[in-house]
Amino acid sequence: MFYVGTLFVIMSIYPWNQVGTSGSPFVLTFQHLGMAAAASILNFVVLTASLSATNSDVFGVGRMLHGMAQQGHAPKIFMKVSSRGIPWVTVVVMMFAMLIAVYLNYLMPEKVFLVIASLATFATVWVWIMILLSQIAFRRKIGKQARLPAS
C-alpha cells in the first residue's frame, strides 16, 4: 500500500516517463515542487542510509565468511581475528571488493550498475536453482516411505 501510494503521488506530480532517468524520483519530485531543501535533506538521508547499509554488509559478510571458515566451507585464512575478536581478513577482503567496484565505476560509469545488478541477479537465480535441484535430489533419495503425510 505504501509503495504503490508513494509511486502514485510521485507520478501524479512528476511526468511518469521522466521518473528515474536523471536521479532519484523522490529528489526530482521535491525539486519539481520547488523544495530544494527537502531534496537536499532526502539526498543526505539516502547517503547516510547507504553508508550504514554498506558498513553493516561489510561486517555481516565478514562474520559469515568467518563462520564458514570455521565450518570448513571457506578458506582457513578467514578464521583469523584481531585481539578484539574482529575477523579482520574478511573485512579487508570486502573492502578490496568495494574498491574494485569503485574502480569499475570509474572505468564505465554508465554500465557498472547494470553489470553489478546483473551479477547479483544471476547469483540469486543460481542459488534458487541449486536449492531446487538439491530439494529434488533430496526427495528422490529419501524415497516415498520417508515422506511426511500431507496435512
Residue, then its C-alpha position, 0 to 999 in steps of 0.5 A: m500500500f505504501y509503495v504503490g501510494t508513494l509511486f502514485v503521488i510521485m507520478s501524479i506530480y512528476p511526468w511518469n516517463q521522466v521518473g528515474t532517468s536523471g536521479s532519484p524520483f523522490v529528489l526530482t519530485f521535491q525539486h519539481l515542487g520547488m523544495a530544494a531543501a527537502a531534496s537536499i535533506l532526502n539526498f543526505v538521508v539516502l547517503t547516510a542510509s547507504l553508508s550504514a547499509t554498506n558498513s553493516d554488509v561489510f561486517g555481516v559478510g565478514r562474520m559469515l565468511h568467518g563462520m564458514a571458515q570455521q565450518g570448513h566451507a571457506p578458506k582457513i585464512f578467514m578464521k583469523v581475528s584481531s585481539r578484539g575478536i574482529p575477523w579482520v581478513t574478511v573485512v579487508v577482503m570486502m573492502f578490496a571488493m568495494l574498491i574494485a567496484v569503485y574502480l569499475n565505476y570509474l572505468m564505465p560509469e554508465k554500465v557498472f550498475l547494470v553489470i553489478a545488478s546483473l551479477a547479483t541477479f544471476a547469483t540469486v537465480w543460481v542459488w534458487i536453482m541449486i536449492l531446487l535441484s538439491q530439494i529434488a535430489f533430496r526427495r528422490k533419495i529419501g524415497k516415498q516411505a520417508r515422506l511426511p503425510a500431507s496435512 
